[in-house]
Amino acid sequence: MSTVSAPTPPNSDDPRPLTRKGVAPIVMSLGLGAIGGAIFAVIGVPLAWMLGPMVANIIASVRGAPVLVPHSVRVVTLCVIGVFLGGSFSPDLLARAGEWAVSLSLMVVFIPLITIIASFYYRRYAAFDPPTAMFSGAPGTLTAMVIIGGESGADERMIALTQGLRVAIVIFLLPMIVTLATAAGPTSASFLPDGGPFVWSDGLMLLAAAIVGFSLARMFNLPASAMTGAMLVSAALYLSGFVSWRPPDAALSACLWVLGSATGSRFSTVTAQTFFRVSRHAVAATAVVIGVSAVFAWAVSGITGAAFLTTLLAFTPGGVAEMCLIAIAFDIDPAFVAVHHLARIAILITAAPLAAKWLAARAA
């Protein structure tokens, strides 16, 4: 077993109904997030309304504050992100099918490679046992890796902590990297054209798309169902010409605020001592993962001609919704980024049970 243990972080995906007492952590988390976002915006930090809430909630979490963003709030936020992503799909995507085929094929090589590399680090330097190291090193998704890893005898608490730290580190660093890389000019042509003034019929159809899409995605057990379903149905509405209006930037800022708060609040039951002890290993392992991601992104960019920043966002394994939000906020081909991160999660969810069986056979 691992030499470091940690309490299980709070489950923001818990679908149980809220009580009056349960509202206080939500108010605290989002309130601190608003303060953090405002401070980061004033001092000019990139993607301030995601990073500020995340940092504010991490600080509060480590100090023992009961902060939490629950399942229901996250679902609504993911549906809104899905609608934004749906608006980034356009008819010219078919012309880029070959480009996507190459990068998605390399994703099949990329995922096991970085899992092996990160797992080796956690075994060698953090002294994790093999199952814990493997599911800590896998590039997401937190909930699935905790469940499947736990069934294979891994330390669920450690997986939750390392996976949560990886997501936080990636989404803190990537906006900085993108900002530095684009300081001399724009990243690309616009993928999210202005939708103009609000149209009631369009707004109602997009609302219906989010609800219907989420329901269908859950029925077919698609990864990131709230976001994926809303994205697919709203994309169909945009591509068919039934809808042209797009949600305003204020909705995007709200999504950044909620998801940033949710990411930071994951650590509210982790002691400061454990957090800092494990975080040094998570930082090192994540730095290696980002480096390998950059190599693959460079290769895909060279082969296909896609912009390097686009492929970097597509391959770097942060949270699915968070990486998509970064792509939307910086207008870096959100459709391309979303499809690749959903493919990553689909591959992991398919391969992880097989890996668990293999580990169980080795231990027998």
Buried (B, 14 or more C-beta within 10 A) or exposed (E): EBEBEBBBBBBBEEEEEBEEEBEEBBEBBBBBBBEBBBBBBEEEBBBBBBBBBBBBBBBBBBEEBBBBBBBBBBBBBBBBBBBBBBBBBBEEBEEBEEBBEBBBEBBEEBBBEBBEBBBBBBBEEBBBBBBBBBBBBBBBBBEBBBBBBBBBBBBBBBBBBBBBBBBBBBBBBBBEBBBEBBEEEEBEEEBBEEBEEEBEEBEEBBBEBBBBBBEBBEEEEBBBBBBBBBBBBBBBBBBEEEBEBBBEEEBBBBBBBBBBBBBBBBBBBBEEEBBEBBBEBBBBBBEBBBEBBBEBBBBBBEEBEBBBBBBBBBBBBBBBBBBBBBBBBBBBBBBBBBBBBBBBBBBBBEBBEEBBEEBEEEEE
